Amino acid sequence: MSSEEVGIVYVGRKPAINYVMATTLQINRGVKKIILKARGRAISRAVDVAEIARLKYFPGKLKITDIRTGTDELIEEDGSRRDISVIEIELTTV
């Protein structure tokens, strides 16, 4: 994996520390930019992951460079449509 690639971590239902470790693994492989992606209830966990990684694991070495929010449309099994919030938090090594 070259240092120019972007690492993506999809945040879901697991404990935040699992995603912090995934982020740490990406950084140790030389990835300079990591994007945390989450939907719905996992959004708050993605924010926690970004803050834990930035403040506890890489103080002064990792910064949030962009935050993008939006809405995805989900189609339920019965055919109905539902909107769900999404977030992408971009972390860059300094």
PyMOL Python script that loads the backbone (N, CA, C, O; Angstrom):
from pymol import cmd

cmd.read_pdbstr("""\
ATOM      1  N   MET A   1       0.853  -1.181   0.000  1.00  0.00           N
ATOM      2  CA  MET A   1       0.000   0.000   0.000  1.00  0.00           C
ATOM      3  C   MET A   1       0.897   1.242   0.000  1.00  0.00           C
ATOM      4  O   MET A   1       1.738   1.395   0.886  1.00  0.00           O
ATOM      5  N   SER A   2       0.729   2.111  -0.965  1.00  0.00           N
ATOM      6  CA  SER A   2       1.557   3.311  -1.026  1.00  0.00           C
ATOM      7  C   SER A   2       1.011   4.389  -0.105  1.00  0.00           C
ATOM      8  O   SER A   2      -0.153   4.353   0.295  1.00  0.00           O
ATOM      9  N   SER A   3       1.864   5.344   0.224  1.00  0.00           N
ATOM     10  CA  SER A   3       1.469   6.401   1.154  1.00  0.00           C
ATOM     11  C   SER A   3       0.501   7.389   0.516  1.00  0.00           C
ATOM     12  O   SER A   3      -0.069   8.226   1.216  1.00  0.00           O
ATOM     13  N   GLU A   4       0.301   7.309  -0.803  1.00  0.00           N
ATOM     14  CA  GLU A   4      -0.611   8.230  -1.487  1.00  0.00           C
ATOM     15  C   GLU A   4      -2.058   7.769  -1.424  1.00  0.00           C
ATOM     16  O   GLU A   4      -2.969   8.547  -1.709  1.00  0.00           O
ATOM     17  N   GLU A   5      -2.279   6.518  -1.056  1.00  0.00           N
ATOM     18  CA  GLU A   5      -3.639   5.992  -1.034  1.00  0.00           C
ATOM     19  C   GLU A   5      -4.423   6.521   0.153  1.00  0.00           C
ATOM     20  O   GLU A   5      -3.863   6.977   1.150  1.00  0.00           O
ATOM     21  N   VAL A   6      -5.729   6.445   0.010  1.00  0.00           N
ATOM     22  CA  VAL A   6      -6.644   6.868   1.071  1.00  0.00           C
ATOM     23  C   VAL A   6      -7.184   5.628   1.743  1.00  0.00           C
ATOM     24  O   VAL A   6      -7.653   4.705   1.077  1.00  0.00           O
ATOM     25  N   GLY A   7      -7.118   5.604   3.067  1.00  0.00           N
ATOM     26  CA  GLY A   7      -7.682   4.501   3.829  1.00  0.00           C
ATOM     27  C   GLY A   7      -9.103   4.826   4.237  1.00  0.00           C
ATOM     28  O   GLY A   7      -9.389   5.957   4.631  1.00  0.00           O
ATOM     29  N   ILE A   8      -9.994   3.861   4.150  1.00  0.00           N
ATOM     30  CA  ILE A   8     -11.386   4.069   4.532  1.00  0.00           C
ATOM     31  C   ILE A   8     -11.731   3.100   5.647  1.00  0.00           C
ATOM     32  O   ILE A   8     -11.470   1.901   5.549  1.00  0.00           O
ATOM     33  N   VAL A   9     -12.323   3.632   6.712  1.00  0.00           N
ATOM     34  CA  VAL A   9     -12.782   2.825   7.834  1.00  0.00           C
ATOM     35  C   VAL A   9     -14.284   3.034   7.951  1.00  0.00           C
ATOM     36  O   VAL A   9     -14.743   4.151   8.194  1.00  0.00           O
ATOM     37  N   TYR A  10     -15.050   1.963   7.778  1.00  0.00           N
ATOM     38  CA  TYR A  10     -16.499   2.026   7.909  1.00  0.00           C
ATOM     39  C   TYR A  10     -16.862   1.767   9.366  1.00  0.00           C
ATOM     40  O   TYR A  10     -16.569   0.699   9.903  1.00  0.00           O
ATOM     41  N   VAL A  11     -17.495   2.735   9.998  1.00  0.00           N
ATOM     42  CA  VAL A  11     -17.845   2.636  11.414  1.00  0.00           C
ATOM     43  C   VAL A  11     -19.268   2.100  11.526  1.00  0.00           C
ATOM     44  O   VAL A  11     -20.190   2.601  10.883  1.00  0.00           O
ATOM     45  N   GLY A  12     -19.426   1.068  12.360  1.00  0.00           N
ATOM     46  CA  GLY A  12     -20.732   0.437  12.536  1.00  0.00           C
ATOM     47  C   GLY A  12     -21.077   0.251  13.996  1.00  0.00           C
ATOM     48  O   GLY A  12     -20.976   1.182  14.794  1.00  0.00           O
ATOM     49  N   ARG A  13     -21.490  -0.969  14.346  1.00  0.00           N
ATOM     50  CA  ARG A  13     -22.016  -1.257  15.685  1.00  0.00           C
ATOM     51  C   ARG A  13     -20.982  -1.707  16.706  1.00  0.00           C
ATOM     52  O   ARG A  13     -21.277  -1.735  17.901  1.00  0.00           O
ATOM     53  N   LYS A  14     -19.791  -2.054  16.273  1.00  0.00           N
ATOM     54  CA  LYS A  14     -18.770  -2.549  17.196  1.00  0.00           C
ATOM     55  C   LYS A  14     -18.292  -1.415  18.116  1.00  0.00           C
ATOM     56  O   LYS A  14     -18.561  -0.244  17.849  1.00  0.00           O
ATOM     57  N   PRO A  15     -17.589  -1.764  19.192  1.00  0.00           N
ATOM     58  CA  PRO A  15     -17.054  -0.726  20.089  1.00  0.00           C
ATOM     59  C   PRO A  15     -16.087   0.210  19.352  1.00  0.00           C
ATOM     60  O   PRO A  15     -15.403  -0.200  18.414  1.00  0.00           O
ATOM     61  N   ALA A  16     -16.046   1.453  19.787  1.00  0.00           N
ATOM     62  CA  ALA A  16     -15.227   2.472  19.124  1.00  0.00           C
ATOM     63  C   ALA A  16     -13.757   2.070  19.044  1.00  0.00           C
ATOM     64  O   ALA A  16     -13.089   2.378  18.057  1.00  0.00           O
ATOM     65  N   ILE A  17     -13.253   1.398  20.051  1.00  0.00           N
ATOM     66  CA  ILE A  17     -11.835   1.038  20.079  1.00  0.00           C
ATOM     67  C   ILE A  17     -11.467   0.136  18.902  1.00  0.00           C
ATOM     68  O   ILE A  17     -10.331   0.183  18.431  1.00  0.00           O
ATOM     69  N   ASN A  18     -12.390  -0.674  18.423  1.00  0.00           N
ATOM     70  CA  ASN A  18     -12.120  -1.513  17.243  1.00  0.00           C
ATOM     71  C   ASN A  18     -11.786  -0.647  16.029  1.00  0.00           C
ATOM     72  O   ASN A  18     -10.877  -0.965  15.263  1.00  0.00           O
ATOM     73  N   TYR A  19     -12.524   0.442  15.861  1.00  0.00           N
ATOM     74  CA  TYR A  19     -12.315   1.332  14.720  1.00  0.00           C
ATOM     75  C   TYR A  19     -11.085   2.211  14.916  1.00  0.00           C
ATOM     76  O   TYR A  19     -10.430   2.591  13.946  1.00  0.00           O
ATOM     77  N   VAL A  20     -10.769   2.537  16.179  1.00  0.00           N
ATOM     78  CA  VAL A  20      -9.530   3.259  16.470  1.00  0.00           C
ATOM     79  C   VAL A  20      -8.342   2.384  16.077  1.00  0.00           C
ATOM     80  O   VAL A  20      -7.373   2.872  15.496  1.00  0.00           O
ATOM     81  N   MET A  21      -8.420   1.089  16.396  1.00  0.00           N
ATOM     82  CA  MET A  21      -7.337   0.172  16.035  1.00  0.00           C
ATOM     83  C   MET A  21      -7.218   0.027  14.516  1.00  0.00           C
ATOM     84  O   MET A  21      -6.110  -0.068  13.988  1.00  0.00           O
ATOM     85  N   ALA A  22      -8.345   0.008  13.818  1.00  0.00           N
ATOM     86  CA  ALA A  22      -8.315  -0.052  12.347  1.00  0.00           C
ATOM     87  C   ALA A  22      -7.653   1.208  11.781  1.00  0.00           C
ATOM     88  O   ALA A  22      -6.891   1.137  10.816  1.00  0.00           O
ATOM     89  N   THR A  23      -7.946   2.346  12.379  1.00  0.00           N
ATOM     90  CA  THR A  23      -7.334   3.612  11.958  1.00  0.00           C
ATOM     91  C   THR A  23      -5.835   3.580  12.228  1.00  0.00           C
ATOM     92  O   THR A  23      -5.042   3.994  11.382  1.00  0.00           O
ATOM     93  N   THR A  24      -5.449   3.095  13.394  1.00  0.00           N
ATOM     94  CA  THR A  24      -4.034   2.990  13.762  1.00  0.00           C
ATOM     95  C   THR A  24      -3.290   2.077  12.784  1.00  0.00           C
ATOM     96  O   THR A  24      -2.171   2.379  12.369  1.00  0.00           O
ATOM     97  N   LEU A  25      -3.914   0.974  12.427  1.00  0.00           N
ATOM     98  CA  LEU A  25      -3.310   0.048  11.471  1.00  0.00           C
ATOM     99  C   LEU A  25      -3.049   0.738  10.132  1.00  0.00           C
ATOM    100  O   LEU A  25      -1.990   0.557   9.531  1.00  0.00           O
ATOM    101  N   GLN A  26      -4.008   1.522   9.673  1.00  0.00           N
ATOM    102  CA  GLN A  26      -3.846   2.254   8.406  1.00  0.00           C
ATOM    103  C   GLN A  26      -2.664   3.223   8.493  1.00  0.00           C
ATOM    104  O   GLN A  26      -1.843   3.300   7.579  1.00  0.00           O
ATOM    105  N   ILE A  27      -2.591   3.957   9.599  1.00  0.00           N
ATOM    106  CA  ILE A  27      -1.514   4.942   9.762  1.00  0.00           C
ATOM    107  C   ILE A  27      -0.160   4.240   9.808  1.00  0.00           C
ATOM    108  O   ILE A  27       0.806   4.714   9.210  1.00  0.00           O
ATOM    109  N   ASN A  28      -0.086   3.118  10.512  1.00  0.00           N
ATOM    110  CA  ASN A  28       1.177   2.367  10.605  1.00  0.00           C
ATOM    111  C   ASN A  28       1.610   1.796   9.262  1.00  0.00           C
ATOM    112  O   ASN A  28       2.794   1.527   9.057  1.00  0.00           O
ATOM    113  N   ARG A  29       0.673   1.609   8.351  1.00  0.00           N
ATOM    114  CA  ARG A  29       1.003   1.133   6.997  1.00  0.00           C
ATOM    115  C   ARG A  29       1.453   2.265   6.087  1.00  0.00           C
ATOM    116  O   ARG A  29       1.834   2.019   4.943  1.00  0.00           O
ATOM    117  N   GLY A  30       1.416   3.505   6.575  1.00  0.00           N
ATOM    118  CA  GLY A  30       1.894   4.642   5.795  1.00  0.00           C
ATOM    119  C   GLY A  30       0.820   5.439   5.088  1.00  0.00           C
ATOM    120  O   GLY A  30       1.137   6.332   4.303  1.00  0.00           O
ATOM    121  N   VAL A  31      -0.445   5.139   5.344  1.00  0.00           N
ATOM    122  CA  VAL A  31      -1.531   5.896   4.719  1.00  0.00           C
ATOM    123  C   VAL A  31      -1.572   7.286   5.345  1.00  0.00           C
ATOM    124  O   VAL A  31      -1.570   7.412   6.569  1.00  0.00           O
ATOM    125  N   LYS A  32      -1.608   8.324   4.523  1.00  0.00           N
ATOM    126  CA  LYS A  32      -1.581   9.701   5.014  1.00  0.00           C
ATOM    127  C   LYS A  32      -2.975  10.275   5.261  1.00  0.00           C
ATOM    128  O   LYS A  32      -3.136  11.217   6.038  1.00  0.00           O
ATOM    129  N   LYS A  33      -3.983   9.702   4.596  1.00  0.00           N
ATOM    130  CA  LYS A  33      -5.344  10.220   4.729  1.00  0.00           C
ATOM    131  C   LYS A  33      -6.298   9.060   4.991  1.00  0.00           C
ATOM    132  O   LYS A  33      -6.309   8.068   4.262  1.00  0.00           O
ATOM    133  N   ILE A  34      -7.099   9.204   6.046  1.00  0.00           N
ATOM    134  CA  ILE A  34      -8.066   8.176   6.415  1.00  0.00           C
ATOM    135  C   ILE A  34      -9.443   8.820   6.457  1.00  0.00           C
ATOM    136  O   ILE A  34      -9.610   9.918   6.989  1.00  0.00           O
ATOM    137  N   ILE A  35     -10.422   8.135   5.895  1.00  0.00           N
ATOM    138  CA  ILE A  35     -11.797   8.626   5.930  1.00  0.00           C
ATOM    139  C   ILE A  35     -12.622   7.669   6.772  1.00  0.00           C
ATOM    140  O   ILE A  35     -12.694   6.473   6.489  1.00  0.00           O
ATOM    141  N   LEU A  36     -13.244   8.214   7.813  1.00  0.00           N
ATOM    142  CA  LEU A  36     -14.174   7.453   8.640  1.00  0.00           C
ATOM    143  C   LEU A  36     -15.558   7.672   8.058  1.00  0.00           C
ATOM    144  O   LEU A  36     -15.990   8.815   7.903  1.00  0.00           O
ATOM    145  N   LYS A  37     -16.260   6.594   7.735  1.00  0.00           N
ATOM    146  CA  LYS A  37     -17.606   6.698   7.169  1.00  0.00           C
ATOM    147  C   LYS A  37     -18.598   6.026   8.107  1.00  0.00           C
ATOM    148  O   LYS A  37     -18.348   4.932   8.613  1.00  0.00           O
ATOM    149  N   ALA A  38     -19.734   6.696   8.336  1.00  0.00           N
ATOM    150  CA  ALA A  38     -20.761   6.131   9.210  1.00  0.00           C
ATOM    151  C   ALA A  38     -22.130   6.623   8.774  1.00  0.00           C
ATOM    152  O   ALA A  38     -22.269   7.672   8.145  1.00  0.00           O
ATOM    153  N   ARG A  39     -23.159   5.814   9.137  1.00  0.00           N
ATOM    154  CA  ARG A  39     -24.541   6.181   8.848  1.00  0.00           C
ATOM    155  C   ARG A  39     -25.372   6.035  10.112  1.00  0.00           C
ATOM    156  O   ARG A  39     -25.070   5.218  10.981  1.00  0.00           O
ATOM    157  N   GLY A  40     -26.412   6.833  10.197  1.00  0.00           N
ATOM    158  CA  GLY A  40     -27.396   6.689  11.258  1.00  0.00           C
ATOM    159  C   GLY A  40     -26.819   6.791  12.657  1.00  0.00           C
ATOM    160  O   GLY A  40     -26.094   7.731  12.982  1.00  0.00           O
ATOM    161  N   ARG A  41     -27.156   5.797  13.486  1.00  0.00           N
ATOM    162  CA  ARG A  41     -26.738   5.812  14.889  1.00  0.00           C
ATOM    163  C   ARG A  41     -25.234   5.670  15.079  1.00  0.00           C
ATOM    164  O   ARG A  41     -24.718   5.973  16.155  1.00  0.00           O
ATOM    165  N   ALA A  42     -24.532   5.218  14.064  1.00  0.00           N
ATOM    166  CA  ALA A  42     -23.081   5.052  14.162  1.00  0.00           C
ATOM    167  C   ALA A  42     -22.326   6.374  13.993  1.00  0.00           C
ATOM    168  O   ALA A  42     -21.108   6.412  14.165  1.00  0.00           O
ATOM    169  N   ILE A  43     -23.028   7.447  13.661  1.00  0.00           N
ATOM    170  CA  ILE A  43     -22.366   8.734  13.456  1.00  0.00           C
ATOM    171  C   ILE A  43     -21.664   9.189  14.730  1.00  0.00           C
ATOM    172  O   ILE A  43     -20.519   9.637  14.673  1.00  0.00           O
ATOM    173  N   SER A  44     -22.322   9.084  15.866  1.00  0.00           N
ATOM    174  CA  SER A  44     -21.690   9.528  17.114  1.00  0.00           C
ATOM    175  C   SER A  44     -20.463   8.669  17.429  1.00  0.00           C
ATOM    176  O   SER A  44     -19.492   9.174  17.992  1.00  0.00           O
ATOM    177  N   ARG A  45     -20.490   7.403  17.082  1.00  0.00           N
ATOM    178  CA  ARG A  45     -19.342   6.529  17.294  1.00  0.00           C
ATOM    179  C   ARG A  45     -18.183   6.959  16.390  1.00  0.00           C
ATOM    180  O   ARG A  45     -17.028   6.915  16.814  1.00  0.00           O
ATOM    181  N   ALA A  46     -18.468   7.369  15.163  1.00  0.00           N
ATOM    182  CA  ALA A  46     -17.422   7.830  14.251  1.00  0.00           C
ATOM    183  C   ALA A  46     -16.750   9.091  14.795  1.00  0.00           C
ATOM    184  O   ALA A  46     -15.534   9.246  14.682  1.00  0.00           O
ATOM    185  N   VAL A  47     -17.528   9.979  15.377  1.00  0.00           N
ATOM    186  CA  VAL A  47     -16.967  11.179  15.996  1.00  0.00           C
ATOM    187  C   VAL A  47     -16.074  10.777  17.166  1.00  0.00           C
ATOM    188  O   VAL A  47     -14.987  11.328  17.335  1.00  0.00           O
ATOM    189  N   ASP A  48     -16.527   9.822  17.973  1.00  0.00           N
ATOM    190  CA  ASP A  48     -15.721   9.329  19.093  1.00  0.00           C
ATOM    191  C   ASP A  48     -14.401   8.741  18.594  1.00  0.00           C
ATOM    192  O   ASP A  48     -13.345   9.003  19.170  1.00  0.00           O
ATOM    193  N   VAL A  49     -14.461   7.957  17.534  1.00  0.00           N
ATOM    194  CA  VAL A  49     -13.260   7.337  16.969  1.00  0.00           C
ATOM    195  C   VAL A  49     -12.273   8.409  16.528  1.00  0.00           C
ATOM    196  O   VAL A  49     -11.082   8.312  16.821  1.00  0.00           O
ATOM    197  N   ALA A  50     -12.756   9.431  15.826  1.00  0.00           N
ATOM    198  CA  ALA A  50     -11.881  10.509  15.358  1.00  0.00           C
ATOM    199  C   ALA A  50     -11.213  11.214  16.530  1.00  0.00           C
ATOM    200  O   ALA A  50     -10.016  11.498  16.482  1.00  0.00           O
ATOM    201  N   GLU A  51     -11.969  11.497  17.572  1.00  0.00           N
ATOM    202  CA  GLU A  51     -11.424  12.214  18.723  1.00  0.00           C
ATOM    203  C   GLU A  51     -10.458  11.349  19.533  1.00  0.00           C
ATOM    204  O   GLU A  51      -9.424  11.842  19.983  1.00  0.00           O
ATOM    205  N   ILE A  52     -10.776  10.078  19.722  1.00  0.00           N
ATOM    206  CA  ILE A  52      -9.881   9.181  20.460  1.00  0.00           C
ATOM    207  C   ILE A  52      -8.565   9.033  19.705  1.00  0.00           C
ATOM    208  O   ILE A  52      -7.492   9.119  20.303  1.00  0.00           O
ATOM    209  N   ALA A  53      -8.644   8.812  18.399  1.00  0.00           N
ATOM    210  CA  ALA A  53      -7.434   8.651  17.591  1.00  0.00           C
ATOM    211  C   ALA A  53      -6.599   9.928  17.610  1.00  0.00           C
ATOM    212  O   ALA A  53      -5.376   9.879  17.748  1.00  0.00           O
ATOM    213  N   ARG A  54      -7.260  11.057  17.471  1.00  0.00           N
ATOM    214  CA  ARG A  54      -6.559  12.345  17.383  1.00  0.00           C
ATOM    215  C   ARG A  54      -5.943  12.765  18.711  1.00  0.00           C
ATOM    216  O   ARG A  54      -4.804  13.231  18.743  1.00  0.00           O
ATOM    217  N   LEU A  55      -6.682  12.606  19.806  1.00  0.00           N
ATOM    218  CA  LEU A  55      -6.227  13.127  21.094  1.00  0.00           C
ATOM    219  C   LEU A  55      -5.441  12.132  21.945  1.00  0.00           C
ATOM    220  O   LEU A  55      -4.527  12.531  22.666  1.00  0.00           O
ATOM    221  N   LYS A  56      -5.774  10.859  21.874  1.00  0.00           N
ATOM    222  CA  LYS A  56      -5.135   9.869  22.752  1.00  0.00           C
ATOM    223  C   LYS A  56      -4.018   9.084  22.059  1.00  0.00           C
ATOM    224  O   LYS A  56      -2.954   8.880  22.643  1.00  0.00           O
ATOM    225  N   TYR A  57      -4.249   8.645  20.827  1.00  0.00           N
ATOM    226  CA  TYR A  57      -3.285   7.771  20.155  1.00  0.00           C
ATOM    227  C   TYR A  57      -2.257   8.531  19.323  1.00  0.00           C
ATOM    228  O   TYR A  57      -1.105   8.106  19.231  1.00  0.00           O
ATOM    229  N   PHE A  58      -2.654   9.644  18.718  1.00  0.00           N
ATOM    230  CA  PHE A  58      -1.734  10.418  17.877  1.00  0.00           C
ATOM    231  C   PHE A  58      -1.813  11.910  18.197  1.00  0.00           C
ATOM    232  O   PHE A  58      -2.124  12.710  17.315  1.00  0.00           O
ATOM    233  N   PRO A  59      -1.535  12.298  19.447  1.00  0.00           N
ATOM    234  CA  PRO A  59      -1.640  13.728  19.789  1.00  0.00           C
ATOM    235  C   PRO A  59      -0.635  14.556  18.991  1.00  0.00           C
ATOM    236  O   PRO A  59       0.564  14.276  19.001  1.00  0.00           O
ATOM    237  N   GLY A  60      -1.134  15.565  18.309  1.00  0.00           N
ATOM    238  CA  GLY A  60      -0.288  16.444  17.515  1.00  0.00           C
ATOM    239  C   GLY A  60       0.137  15.873  16.174  1.00  0.00           C
ATOM    240  O   GLY A  60       0.797  16.564  15.398  1.00  0.00           O
ATOM    241  N   LYS A  61      -0.227  14.621  15.878  1.00  0.00           N
ATOM    242  CA  LYS A  61       0.206  13.985  14.631  1.00  0.00           C
ATOM    243  C   LYS A  61      -0.945  13.700  13.675  1.00  0.00           C
ATOM    244  O   LYS A  61      -0.719  13.292  12.536  1.00  0.00           O
ATOM    245  N   LEU A  62      -2.166  13.909  14.127  1.00  0.00           N
ATOM    246  CA  LEU A  62      -3.343  13.607  13.314  1.00  0.00           C
ATOM    247  C   LEU A  62      -4.316  14.763  13.444  1.00  0.00           C
ATOM    248  O   LEU A  62      -4.580  15.238  14.549  1.00  0.00           O
ATOM    249  N   LYS A  63      -4.853  15.219  12.315  1.00  0.00           N
ATOM    250  CA  LYS A  63      -5.825  16.305  12.396  1.00  0.00           C
ATOM    251  C   LYS A  63      -7.014  16.023  11.488  1.00  0.00           C
ATOM    252  O   LYS A  63      -6.914  15.300  10.497  1.00  0.00           O
ATOM    253  N   ILE A  64      -8.139  16.617  11.862  1.00  0.00           N
ATOM    254  CA  ILE A  64      -9.354  16.512  11.057  1.00  0.00           C
ATOM    255  C   ILE A  64      -9.277  17.585   9.982  1.00  0.00           C
ATOM    256  O   ILE A  64      -9.219  18.776  10.287  1.00  0.00           O
ATOM    257  N   THR A  65      -9.277  17.160   8.723  1.00  0.00           N
ATOM    258  CA  THR A  65      -9.140  18.120   7.627  1.00  0.00           C
ATOM    259  C   THR A  65     -10.454  18.405   6.914  1.00  0.00           C
ATOM    260  O   THR A  65     -10.576  19.416   6.222  1.00  0.00           O
ATOM    261  N   ASP A  66     -11.440  17.524   7.077  1.00  0.00           N
ATOM    262  CA  ASP A  66     -12.725  17.767   6.412  1.00  0.00           C
ATOM    263  C   ASP A  66     -13.801  16.911   7.069  1.00  0.00           C
ATOM    264  O   ASP A  66     -13.545  15.793   7.518  1.00  0.00           O
ATOM    265  N   ILE A  67     -15.000  17.458   7.114  1.00  0.00           N
ATOM    266  CA  ILE A  67     -16.166  16.713   7.585  1.00  0.00           C
ATOM    267  C   ILE A  67     -17.278  16.933   6.566  1.00  0.00           C
ATOM    268  O   ILE A  67     -17.658  18.069   6.281  1.00  0.00           O
ATOM    269  N   ARG A  68     -17.792  15.843   6.024  1.00  0.00           N
ATOM    270  CA  ARG A  68     -18.878  15.932   5.043  1.00  0.00           C
ATOM    271  C   ARG A  68     -20.100  15.208   5.601  1.00  0.00           C
ATOM    272  O   ARG A  68     -19.992  14.108   6.144  1.00  0.00           O
ATOM    273  N   THR A  69     -21.250  15.835   5.462  1.00  0.00           N
ATOM    274  CA  THR A  69     -22.491  15.204   5.894  1.00  0.00           C
ATOM    275  C   THR A  69     -23.439  15.109   4.713  1.00  0.00           C
ATOM    276  O   THR A  69     -23.300  15.830   3.725  1.00  0.00           O
ATOM    277  N   GLY A  70     -24.401  14.211   4.830  1.00  0.00           N
ATOM    278  CA  GLY A  70     -25.373  14.063   3.762  1.00  0.00           C
ATOM    279  C   GLY A  70     -26.476  13.112   4.164  1.00  0.00           C
ATOM    280  O   GLY A  70     -26.620  12.749   5.331  1.00  0.00           O
ATOM    281  N   THR A  71     -27.254  12.718   3.171  1.00  0.00           N
ATOM    282  CA  THR A  71     -28.384  11.826   3.391  1.00  0.00           C
ATOM    283  C   THR A  71     -28.383  10.755   2.315  1.00  0.00           C
ATOM    284  O   THR A  71     -28.233  11.050   1.130  1.00  0.00           O
ATOM    285  N   ASP A  72     -28.554   9.505   2.738  1.00  0.00           N
ATOM    286  CA  ASP A  72     -28.734   8.382   1.818  1.00  0.00           C
ATOM    287  C   ASP A  72     -30.191   7.959   1.878  1.00  0.00           C
ATOM    288  O   ASP A  72     -30.845   8.090   2.913  1.00  0.00           O
ATOM    289  N   GLU A  73     -30.691   7.453   0.763  1.00  0.00           N
ATOM    290  CA  GLU A  73     -32.055   6.950   0.734  1.00  0.00           C
ATOM    291  C   GLU A  73     -32.009   5.426   0.775  1.00  0.00           C
ATOM    292  O   GLU A  73     -31.410   4.793  -0.094  1.00  0.00           O
ATOM    293  N   LEU A  74     -32.636   4.850   1.778  1.00  0.00           N
ATOM    294  CA  LEU A  74     -32.696   3.396   1.909  1.00  0.00           C
ATOM    295  C   LEU A  74     -34.053   2.893   1.438  1.00  0.00           C
ATOM    296  O   LEU A  74     -35.077   3.540   1.660  1.00  0.00           O
ATOM    297  N   ILE A  75     -34.052   1.747   0.794  1.00  0.00           N
ATOM    298  CA  ILE A  75     -35.310   1.126   0.375  1.00  0.00           C
ATOM    299  C   ILE A  75     -35.556  -0.066   1.296  1.00  0.00           C
ATOM    300  O   ILE A  75     -34.767  -1.011   1.324  1.00  0.00           O
ATOM    301  N   GLU A  76     -36.636  -0.015   2.034  1.00  0.00           N
ATOM    302  CA  GLU A  76     -36.981  -1.067   2.989  1.00  0.00           C
ATOM    303  C   GLU A  76     -37.444  -2.316   2.241  1.00  0.00           C
ATOM    304  O   GLU A  76     -37.680  -2.271   1.034  1.00  0.00           O
ATOM    305  N   GLU A  77     -37.573  -3.428   2.961  1.00  0.00           N
ATOM    306  CA  GLU A  77     -38.021  -4.683   2.356  1.00  0.00           C
ATOM    307  C   GLU A  77     -39.431  -4.575   1.770  1.00  0.00           C
ATOM    308  O   GLU A  77     -39.748  -5.231   0.777  1.00  0.00           O
ATOM    309  N   ASP A  78     -40.271  -3.747   2.388  1.00  0.00           N
ATOM    310  CA  ASP A  78     -41.640  -3.589   1.892  1.00  0.00           C
ATOM    311  C   ASP A  78     -41.740  -2.587   0.738  1.00  0.00           C
ATOM    312  O   ASP A  78     -42.835  -2.294   0.260  1.00  0.00           O
ATOM    313  N   GLY A  79     -40.591  -2.062   0.294  1.00  0.00           N
ATOM    314  CA  GLY A  79     -40.576  -1.136  -0.835  1.00  0.00           C
ATOM    315  C   GLY A  79     -40.630   0.326  -0.447  1.00  0.00           C
ATOM    316  O   GLY A  79     -40.469   1.197  -1.303  1.00  0.00           O
ATOM    317  N   SER A  80     -40.853   0.615   0.830  1.00  0.00           N
ATOM    318  CA  SER A  80     -40.902   2.019   1.259  1.00  0.00           C
ATOM    319  C   SER A  80     -39.489   2.598   1.305  1.00  0.00           C
ATOM    320  O   SER A  80     -38.503   1.870   1.415  1.00  0.00           O
ATOM    321  N   ARG A  81     -39.418   3.909   1.218  1.00  0.00           N
ATOM    322  CA  ARG A  81     -38.125   4.595   1.206  1.00  0.00           C
ATOM    323  C   ARG A  81     -37.941   5.346   2.521  1.00  0.00           C
ATOM    324  O   ARG A  81     -38.893   5.864   3.105  1.00  0.00           O
ATOM    325  N   ARG A  82     -36.687   5.387   2.968  1.00  0.00           N
ATOM    326  CA  ARG A  82     -36.379   6.063   4.220  1.00  0.00           C
ATOM    327  C   ARG A  82     -35.048   6.786   4.059  1.00  0.00           C
ATOM    328  O   ARG A  82     -34.113   6.241   3.473  1.00  0.00           O
ATOM    329  N   ASP A  83     -34.959   7.989   4.567  1.00  0.00           N
ATOM    330  CA  ASP A  83     -33.711   8.746   4.520  1.00  0.00           C
ATOM    331  C   ASP A  83     -32.893   8.454   5.772  1.00  0.00           C
ATOM    332  O   ASP A  83     -33.436   8.318   6.868  1.00  0.00           O
ATOM    333  N   ILE A  84     -31.577   8.362   5.591  1.00  0.00           N
ATOM    334  CA  ILE A  84     -30.677   8.116   6.719  1.00  0.00           C
ATOM    335  C   ILE A  84     -29.472   9.055   6.583  1.00  0.00           C
ATOM    336  O   ILE A  84     -28.933   9.228   5.490  1.00  0.00           O
ATOM    337  N   SER A  85     -29.061   9.652   7.691  1.00  0.00           N
ATOM    338  CA  SER A  85     -27.942  10.587   7.693  1.00  0.00           C
ATOM    339  C   SER A  85     -26.624   9.847   7.539  1.00  0.00           C
ATOM    340  O   SER A  85     -26.473   8.719   8.009  1.00  0.00           O
ATOM    341  N   VAL A  86     -25.667  10.496   6.873  1.00  0.00           N
ATOM    342  CA  VAL A  86     -24.327   9.928   6.707  1.00  0.00           C
ATOM    343  C   VAL A  86     -23.284  10.984   7.042  1.00  0.00           C
ATOM    344  O   VAL A  86     -23.537  12.182   6.920  1.00  0.00           O
ATOM    345  N   ILE A  87     -22.108  10.526   7.465  1.00  0.00           N
ATOM    346  CA  ILE A  87     -21.002  11.435   7.745  1.00  0.00           C
ATOM    347  C   ILE A  87     -19.721  10.806   7.249  1.00  0.00           C
ATOM    348  O   ILE A  87     -19.554   9.587   7.286  1.00  0.00           O
ATOM    349  N   GLU A  88     -18.813  11.657   6.782  1.00  0.00           N
ATOM    350  CA  GLU A  88     -17.451  11.255   6.421  1.00  0.00           C
ATOM    351  C   GLU A  88     -16.505  12.222   7.119  1.00  0.00           C
ATOM    352  O   GLU A  88     -16.577  13.434   6.915  1.00  0.00           O
ATOM    353  N   ILE A  89     -15.623  11.679   7.940  1.00  0.00           N
ATOM    354  CA  ILE A  89     -14.644  12.472   8.666  1.00  0.00           C
ATOM    355  C   ILE A  89     -13.281  12.151   8.088  1.00  0.00           C
ATOM    356  O   ILE A  89     -12.838  11.003   8.120  1.00  0.00           O
ATOM    357  N   GLU A  90     -12.620  13.163   7.562  1.00  0.00           N
ATOM    358  CA  GLU A  90     -11.318  12.966   6.924  1.00  0.00           C
ATOM    359  C   GLU A  90     -10.206  13.327   7.919  1.00  0.00           C
ATOM    360  O   GLU A  90     -10.134  14.452   8.414  1.00  0.00           O
ATOM    361  N   LEU A  91      -9.347  12.346   8.194  1.00  0.00           N
ATOM    362  CA  LEU A  91      -8.207  12.529   9.090  1.00  0.00           C
ATOM    363  C   LEU A  91      -6.923  12.510   8.258  1.00  0.00           C
ATOM    364  O   LEU A  91      -6.774  11.674   7.366  1.00  0.00           O
ATOM    365  N   THR A  92      -6.007  13.420   8.545  1.00  0.00           N
ATOM    366  CA  THR A  92      -4.750  13.486   7.818  1.00  0.00           C
ATOM    367  C   THR A  92      -3.600  13.515   8.819  1.00  0.00           C
ATOM    368  O   THR A  92      -3.665  14.207   9.835  1.00  0.00           O
ATOM    369  N   THR A  93      -2.539  12.750   8.519  1.00  0.00           N
ATOM    370  CA  THR A  93      -1.372  12.779   9.383  1.00  0.00           C
ATOM    371  C   THR A  93      -0.589  14.054   9.108  1.00  0.00           C
ATOM    372  O   THR A  93      -0.501  14.509   7.968  1.00  0.00           O
ATOM    373  N   VAL A  94      -0.023  14.622  10.160  1.00  0.00           N
ATOM    374  CA  VAL A  94       0.721  15.889  10.043  1.00  0.00           C
ATOM    375  C   VAL A  94       2.188  15.606   9.902  1.00  0.00           C
ATOM    376  O   VAL A  94       2.988  16.535   9.790  1.00  0.00           O
TER     377      VAL A  94
END
""", "prot")
cmd.dss("prot")
cmd.show_as("cartoon", "prot")
cmd.util.cbc("prot")
cmd.orient("prot")
